[in-house]
Structure formats: structure tokens, C-alpha cells
Amino acid sequence: MGLRSIFGLIFAVALIGLSGCATQPVGETAPEGSLLRNGRFAVKTEQANQAPEAIQGGFVWRDTPAQLTLDLTNPFGSILARVTVTSAGAMLERANGEILQTMTPDSLIDQALGQSLPVQGLRAWLRTQQKPQPGMRVLERDAQGRIVSFEQDGWSARLSNFDALGPRLVSLLRSETGRKMSVRLVVD
């Protein structure tokens, strides 16, 4: 299955409604430590002897101490997939109703896509960080002491355009033998 069809299934369910802002919806109260981010994503994969593949769409990231919910939409706003992560494990629900379950979000995405994406890492990377996470290396900081560049779990990350909640632009790059993947998240 090609990157487009795989990402299409997952991102349609997981990232919903990208047109909102990064604030809590009216009438909802967020528990302490929660994070709500809406935005757009673009994923590009290049492999030797193959045409590059790319997909883009939107996302809604709802992260509370008890649960992470990631909704993905296509560029027209249709839901492709929803990823839910709790202490009991991770679940992906596709637009067609199919459900996949694993113990971790990263293994769920790997199983569903056949590729790794750093869902667990993003839980920390979407927030302003002053202290490095375990495994972070080659750190760069800005004038305010925020971590703006690092390598972790095979990904090179650049964080920028900060607001009160965290970076509004996240650029990720992963290079492996014969393959390169880039992910770009823009928070609206």
C-alpha cells in the first residue's frame, strides 16, 4: 500500500477540524496540564528509485493527563482517522470503522502505516521545553532558553514561532539508508 493511501486512512480519522485556533473551545474546560493544538500537517517521503510521495491535511491534538486524541483530516476537512492514547494502550479508528489497537502510539502508527512517526515524542515536542527529554542530543536553545533544535529517536527536530503554549512550527526530518521522511506541523 502506498504512502498516500496509508496516510490518507490514518490522517482522515486522526486529525479533525484544522480551521480552529489553539484555544479551548467555548464551554470546555481543560484539566491542568492539558494541551489543545489545531493546525496543518505535511508529510513527504523520498525513496531511492521512486517518485517522492507527499500528503497534507489538518489535525486536532487534544492532550490531557488521562488521554491523547489526535484527529487527522484531508485538505477538505473530512476525517481520515482518530488516534486515541491512554494508559491502557493506543487505538486507531479509520473512517471506514476499522479499529487497530497496540500498546503504544508509535507501534500503532508503525503497524498502520508501515512507517514510524514520533507520536509519543510529539507529546513533549509540542510544548515549550526548558529541560531536555531523555534521549535528546545536539540541543540548541533560543535567547529565552527554550529548546529549539535537537535530535531524538532518529528524528532531527526544529521548533519555532512560539506562543504561550509551545512551538507553532515543528519541522521533523528522518534519514535512513535510501529513504528520507520530512514532517511539518503548523499550528493555527
Buried (B, 14 or more C-beta within 10 A) or exposed (E): EEBEEBBBBBBBBBBBBBEBEBEEEEEEEBEEEBBBBBBBBBBBBBBEEEEEBBBBBBBBBBBBEEEBBBBBBBEEBBBBBBBBBEEEBBBBBBBEEEEBEBEEBBBBBBEBBEBBBBBBBBBBBBBBBEEBBEEBEEEEBEEEEBBBBBBBBEBBBBBEEBEEBBBBBBBBBBEEEEEBBBBBBBBB
